[in-house]
């Protein structure tokens, strides 16, 4: 229930859920014709480790071509993704589906 509510708030900001697994959630947002970009946010939680949040543009490699260019999140977006991160961590630790 709470995860659905958070997803709706993120959807209002342009993010759509691409993948929802037990220890990983992915959201993606595409810019309009004026702002041509793709932003992907990945939250990964592994047992016994700190959760990771990664925001990047999968179409633009970094200068060294090792990874992708990082994309910033606004304060509102970050707060919502932190709540999602806590839920994914809880879901992973308890082994339940939220």
C-alpha positions in Angstrom: 0.0 0.0 0.0 2.7 2.5 1.0 4.9 1.4 -2.0 2.0 2.1 -4.3 1.5 5.5 -2.8 5.2 6.4 -3.2 5.2 5.1 -6.8 2.2 7.4 -7.6 4.1 10.4 -6.2 7.1 9.5 -8.2 4.9 9.0 -11.3 3.7 12.5 -10.8 7.3 13.6 -11.1 7.7 11.6 -14.3 9.3 8.4 -13.0 7.9 5.0 -14.0 8.7 1.8 -12.2 10.7 -0.5 -14.6 11.6 -3.3 -12.3 10.5 -4.4 -8.8 12.3 -7.3 -7.2 13.0 -8.4 -3.7 16.3 -6.6 -3.3 16.2 -4.2 -6.3 13.9 -1.5 -7.6 14.4 0.5 -10.8 12.6 3.7 -11.9 13.1 5.5 -15.2 12.2 8.9 -16.6 12.5 10.3 -20.1 12.7 14.0 -20.9 10.4 15.7 -23.3 11.3 16.8 -26.8 13.0 19.9 -25.5 15.0 18.1 -22.8 16.3 15.0 -24.5 17.5 12.7 -21.7 16.8 9.5 -19.9 17.3 9.2 -16.1 17.4 5.9 -14.4 17.3 5.4 -10.6 18.3 2.0 -9.2 18.0 1.0 -5.5 19.8 -2.1 -4.5 19.8 -3.7 -1.0 21.9 -6.7 -0.1 21.7 -8.5 3.2 24.1 -7.1 5.8 25.1 -4.2 3.7 24.0 -0.6 3.4 21.4 0.1 0.6 22.7 1.8 -2.6 20.9 4.5 -4.6 22.2 5.3 -8.0 20.9 7.9 -10.4 22.4 8.1 -13.9 21.7 8.5 -17.7 22.2 5.1 -19.3 22.7 6.6 -22.7 25.7 8.8 -21.8 28.9 7.1 -20.8 31.4 9.0 -18.5 34.7 10.3 -19.8 36.6 7.2 -19.0 33.8 5.0 -20.5 33.8 2.9 -17.3 30.2 3.8 -16.2 27.5 6.3 -16.9 27.1 10.0 -16.2 25.5 10.7 -12.8 22.3 12.7 -12.8 21.3 14.8 -9.8 18.0 14.4 -7.9 16.0 17.3 -6.4 15.4 17.3 -2.7 11.8 16.2 -3.1 12.8 13.3 -5.4 15.6 12.3 -3.0 13.2 12.2 0.0 10.8 10.0 -1.9 13.5 7.6 -3.1 14.9 7.4 0.5 11.4 6.2 1.6 11.4 3.6 -1.2 14.9 2.6 -0.1 13.7 1.9 3.4 10.8 -0.1 2.2 13.0 -2.2 -0.1 15.4 -2.8 2.8 12.6 -3.9 5.0 11.2 -6.1 2.3 14.6 -7.7 1.8 15.2 -8.3 5.5 11.7 -9.8 6.1 11.5 -11.6 2.8 8.0 -10.3 2.1 6.4 -8.5 -0.8 5.1 -4.9 -0.1 
